[in-house]
Amino acid sequence: MAKISVAAKKKYFDKIKEYKKIVNSILEREKKILALIKQDEKTANYKRLTLSDENLNIASYLLLMNNLSLSLLGVRSEEYLNDARKSIYKSIIYLEEIVTSSVDSSFSEYEERLATIESFDDVSRYHLVQKLGFTVFSVEEAYGKNSKWKWSFVELEGRFTVVVKNLVSFKAILGRLSPHVPGYDERRAHLDLVLEMLKLSSTRYREKYELSTLRIDDMKTGIQLLQALKRVQILLGEKEEIEVTKRKIDVWSQKMEADLKKKEAESPRLS
């Protein structure tokens, strides 16, 4: 390993000090906003949107700090990356508190929750989930392909996918899918992201099941994500895609049932 110059160390610690100061100021704002939420539940979900965004800002600064460590010291900072990952989880949790973490709720079930953030328009919603997705995959990339956290990111991506879907008011958005309605590009991009992430996350859960855990729950989650994908495709009238997804659900379900029977047969019988 090359010797690190005094100048490089000084530059590193000066910038780290600056970024830590910014992160701490955001954390102080978070405390104040959380106190306000306790006082006024009526506007609580708008404040949770702010907190979700602010935690992504924290994650971005922590990524910068890791990049500084790489460029000036020549080492990846697990500490900053772990903190960035935790900030992403916090960001997602704030969104889950608004729209739930449920992948299989009917669209009507969370419309009431979406009504609490009605003035948070479609463009703003897309920009938030776009920022969240960019941050998730940036942190994942920063860890590297052989990270011990490789399979834990499947859950993080899955939770990201669910809030991306649940932030869409399908009842309202379907009436605003004309290119002549302002915000069309973002609206369409958000729907495309929902479809893309449901496909990706379902596949990632199956990979986790087959290559890592062999836990039936992982396979079940993959199937639930496919079922959510099918419901969205039905709403959007994507007839060919619906049939593809249906077949995939059938194949995966048969695979899961066969594996369950195999496990039961291999398990020692209780006397």
C-alpha positions in Angstrom: 0.0 0.0 0.0 1.4 3.4 -1.0 2.3 5.8 1.7 -0.3 8.5 2.3 1.1 12.0 2.2 0.5 14.5 5.0 -1.2 16.8 2.5 -3.7 14.1 1.5 -4.5 13.3 5.2 -5.0 16.9 6.0 -7.3 17.4 3.0 -9.2 14.2 4.0 -9.8 15.3 7.6 -10.7 18.8 6.7 -13.4 17.7 4.3 -14.6 15.0 6.6 -15.0 17.6 9.4 -17.0 19.8 7.0 -19.3 17.0 5.9 -19.8 15.7 9.5 -20.9 19.2 10.5 -23.6 19.2 7.7 -24.8 15.7 8.7 -25.1 16.7 12.3 -27.1 19.8 11.4 -29.5 17.6 9.4 -29.8 15.2 12.4 -30.6 18.2 14.6 -33.4 19.3 12.2 -34.7 15.7 12.2 -35.1 15.8 16.0 -37.0 19.1 15.8 -39.3 17.8 13.1 -40.0 14.6 15.0 -41.0 16.7 18.0 -43.4 18.7 15.8 -44.9 15.4 14.5 -45.9 14.5 18.1 -47.6 17.9 18.5 -49.6 17.9 15.2 -50.6 14.6 13.6 -52.6 16.4 10.8 -49.5 17.4 8.9 -47.3 14.6 10.2 -47.0 12.7 6.8 -45.8 15.8 5.0 -43.1 16.1 7.7 -42.3 12.4 7.2 -41.7 13.1 3.5 -39.2 15.8 4.5 -37.5 13.4 6.9 -37.3 10.7 4.2 -35.6 13.2 1.8 -33.3 14.5 4.5 -32.0 11.0 5.3 -31.2 10.6 1.7 -29.1 13.8 1.9 -27.3 12.3 4.9 -26.6 9.1 2.9 -25.2 11.2 0.0 -22.8 13.0 2.3 -21.7 9.6 3.8 -21.1 8.3 0.3 -19.0 11.4 -0.4 -17.0 10.7 2.8 -16.4 7.1 1.6 -15.3 8.4 -1.8 -12.8 10.7 -0.1 -11.5 7.8 1.9 -11.0 5.9 -1.3 -9.4 8.7 -3.3 -7.2 10.2 -0.6 -6.4 7.3 1.8 -6.9 4.4 -0.6 -9.3 2.5 1.5 -13.1 1.9 1.5 -14.8 3.2 4.7 -17.1 0.5 6.0 -18.2 2.8 8.8 -19.5 5.5 6.4 -21.1 2.9 4.1 -22.9 1.2 7.0 -24.2 4.6 8.2 -25.3 5.4 4.7 -27.2 2.1 4.5 -28.9 2.8 7.8 -29.9 6.3 6.6 -31.6 4.7 3.6 -33.5 2.3 5.8 -34.7 5.3 7.9 -35.7 7.1 4.7 -37.8 4.1 3.6 -39.3 3.6 7.1 -40.6 7.2 7.0 -42.3 6.4 3.7 -43.6 3.1 5.0 -45.2 5.0 7.9 -47.2 7.0 5.3 -48.1 4.3 2.7 -47.4 1.0 4.6 -44.8 -1.6 3.8 -47.4 -4.1 2.5 -46.8 -5.4 -1.0 -50.2 -7.2 -1.3 -52.6 -4.5 -0.1 -55.3 -3.6 -2.6 -55.0 -0.2 -4.2 -58.1 1.0 -2.4 -56.7 0.0 1.0 -53.9 2.7 0.9 -55.8 5.4 -1.0 -56.9 6.8 2.4 -53.3 7.1 3.4 -52.3 8.8 0.1 -55.0 11.3 0.8 -52.9 12.6 3.7 -50.2 13.7 1.2 -52.6 14.8 -1.6 -50.7 18.1 -2.3 -47.4 16.2 -2.7 -47.8 16.1 -6.5 -46.9 13.3 -9.0 -43.7 15.1 -10.1 -42.5 15.5 -6.5 -43.3 11.8 -5.8 -41.3 10.7 -8.8 -38.3 12.9 -7.9 -38.3 11.5 -4.4 -38.4 7.8 -5.4 -35.8 8.5 -8.2 -33.5 10.0 -5.6 -34.1 7.0 -3.2 -33.4 4.5 -5.9 -30.2 6.3 -7.0 -29.0 6.3 -3.4 -29.8 2.6 -2.8 -27.9 1.5 -5.8 -25.0 3.9 -5.2 -24.5 2.5 -1.7 -24.8 -1.1 -3.0 -22.2 -0.3 -5.7 -19.9 1.3 -3.2 -19.8 -1.8 -1.1 -18.6 -3.9 -4.1 -19.8 -7.2 -5.6 -18.4 -9.4 -2.9 -19.7 -7.5 0.1 -21.0 -9.5 3.1 -24.1 -7.3 2.7 -24.8 -8.6 -0.9 -27.9 -10.5 0.0 -29.2 -8.1 2.6 -29.6 -5.6 -0.2 -32.3 -7.8 -1.7 -34.5 -6.8 1.3 -33.6 -3.2 0.9 -34.4 -3.2 -2.8 -37.6 -5.0 -2.0 -38.7 -2.4 0.6 -37.8 0.4 -1.9 -39.9 -1.3 -4.5 -42.9 -1.5 -2.3 -42.9 2.2 -1.3 -42.3 3.2 -5.0 -45.5 1.3 -5.8 -47.5 2.4 -2.8 -46.7 6.1 -3.4 -48.7 5.9 -6.6 -52.4 6.9 -6.4 -53.5 4.6 -9.2 -57.1 5.9 -8.9 -55.9 9.4 -9.7 -52.9 8.7 -12.0 -54.8 6.7 -14.6 -56.9 9.7 -15.4 -53.7 11.8 -15.9 -51.8 9.6 -18.4 -52.3 12.0 -21.3 -49.1 13.6 -22.7 -51.1 16.9 -22.6 -51.4 16.8 -18.8 -48.5 18.6 -17.1 -46.3 16.1 -15.3 -46.9 13.3 -17.8 -43.2 12.4 -18.3 -42.6 12.0 -14.5 -45.9 10.1 -14.1 -45.0 7.7 -16.9 -41.5 7.3 -15.5 -42.8 6.5 -12.1 -45.1 3.8 -13.4 -42.2 2.4 -15.5 -40.1 2.3 -12.4 -42.8 0.4 -10.5 -43.0 -2.2 -13.2 -39.2 -2.5 -13.5 -38.6 -2.8 -9.8 -41.3 -5.3 -9.2 -39.7 -7.5 -11.9 -36.2 -7.0 -10.6 -37.0 -7.4 -6.9 -39.0 -10.6 -7.5 -36.0 -12.1 -9.4 -33.6 -11.0 -6.7 -35.6 -12.7 -4.0 -35.7 -15.9 -6.1 -31.9 -15.7 -6.5 -31.5 -15.1 -2.8 -33.6 -18.2 -2.1 -31.8 -20.5 -4.6 -28.2 -19.2 -4.1 -28.1 -18.2 -0.4 -30.8 -18.9 2.1 -33.1 -21.7 0.8 -35.7 -20.0 3.0 -39.3 -20.5 1.7 -40.2 -17.0 3.0 -37.8 -15.5 0.3 -39.5 -17.5 -2.4 -42.9 -16.4 -1.1 -41.9 -12.8 -1.1 -40.7 -13.1 -4.7 -44.1 -14.5 -5.7 -45.9 -11.8 -3.8 -43.9 -9.2 -5.8 -45.0 -10.9 -9.0 -48.6 -10.9 -7.9 -48.3 -7.1 -7.2 -46.8 -6.7 -10.7 -49.7 -8.6 -12.2 -52.2 -6.2 -10.5 -50.4 -3.2 -11.8 -50.3 -4.7 -15.3 -54.0 -5.4 -15.2 -54.7 -1.7 -14.2 -52.5 -0.6 -17.1 -54.1 -3.0 -19.6 -50.8 -4.7 -20.5 -52.5 -8.0 -21.7 -49.4 -9.7 -23.1 -47.3 -8.9 -20.0 -50.1 -10.1 -17.7 -49.9 -13.6 -19.3 -46.1 -13.7 -19.0 -46.4 -12.8 -15.3 -49.2 -15.3 -14.7 -47.1 -18.1 -16.1 -44.1 -17.1 -14.0 -46.2 -17.1 -10.9 -47.5 -20.6 -11.7 -44.0 -21.9 -12.3 -42.5 -20.3 -9.2 -45.4 -21.5 -7.1 -45.0 -25.1 -8.4 -41.3 -24.9 -7.6 -42.0 -23.7 -4.1 -44.5 -26.4 -3.4 -42.1 -29.1 -4.8 -39.3 -27.8 -2.6 -41.6 -27.8 0.5 -42.6 -31.4 -0.2 -39.0 -32.4 -0.6 -38.0 -30.7 2.7 -40.9 -32.4 4.5 -39.8 -35.8 3.1 -36.2 -35.3 4.1 -37.1 -34.1 7.6 -36.8 -36.9 10.3 -40.2 -38.1 11.4 -41.2 -37.3 14.9 -41.8 -40.4 17.0 
